[in-house]
Amino acid sequence: MSLKQTASTILAKTAKSWKEEKQAQRLINATLKALGPTIAEQLATTGKAELPGIGMLRLQALPEKPARHPLTGNKIKVPAKHAIQFVADRKLKAAV
């Protein structure tokens, strides 16, 4: 189940009426939309973003490396780039 579905289920159970459930759903959608750019900004400035109770996202520098083109077999160089690495929280690891 995705994070959005889980949050929706929790709010649907706690909402007392259909109107409150719709308002809660709008709040969830707005929160999740705001979370993406916030995490991206934090990764860009500090190189890591902590998600309490879930884990941490951090940037990992990948150096330039040689490779082969899959169709022609020619040697090519894959440029250096950054990858996002997820490290799960200890409590999350223990739960799974």
N, C-alpha and C positions, 0 to 999 in steps of 0.2 A: 504494500500500500504506500502510495506516495505521501510526502509531507503535507501536500495540499489536501489530499483526501482524509488524512488522519486529523488534521486541524478542523476540517469541515465536519467530520463525524463527531468530534468532541463538542464543537459549538452547537451542532444540531441537537445533541442530547441535553445540553444545558440551556438552550433557548426555550423560553416558555411559550412563545407564539411564533407563527409563521413570519410575522413582521420582524421580530427580533432575530430570527434565523437568517432572513435576507440581509439585515444590517450587519450581522456577524460575518456572513459570507463576503460582503463588500469589504469589510475590514480585513479579512484574511487575504483577499486578492490584492488590496492596496499594500499590505505589509509585505507579501511575497514579491511584488513588483519593485518595492523600494529596497528590498534586501539584496538583490542582485547587484545593482550599481554601487551600493555601500560596500559590499564585499570586494568588488573589483577595485574600488578606490583604495581600500585598506591594503589589498595585495600590492597595488602599485606603489604605495608610499612606504609600507613597512616590510613587505615581502611575506607577511603571514596574516591570517584572519582566524580568530578563535570563535568557535560555535559552542558555547557552554553546554556541557552535557552530551555533546555529539562528537566533537573532535576539533581538529585544526586543519586549515588549508594553508599550504605554504608553497612559494615558488621554488622550483628546482631548475637550475641552469643546466642546459644540455649543450655540450660542446659540438663544434662542427665535426662531422665524421664522414668517412668514405662509404659509399654504397654502390649498388649496381642497379641500373635501370631495368625494371622487370620485363620489358618487352624486347629491348635491343641488347641487353647485357653489357652496355657501355658503363664505364666507371663514371660516377657522378659524386659530387660533394653535397651532403645534406647540411644546410646552414645551421649555425648555432641558434638555439631558441630557448624559451622558457616553458616549462610544463607545470601544471598545478598538481601538487601531491596532497592527498588526504591522509591524515593520521587520526585514527579513531581514538576516542577517549577511553581511559581504562575501564570505566563503568559500563560503557557501551560494549567493549570487548567481552567483559565478564557476563553481560546479559545474553550475548549471542553465543 
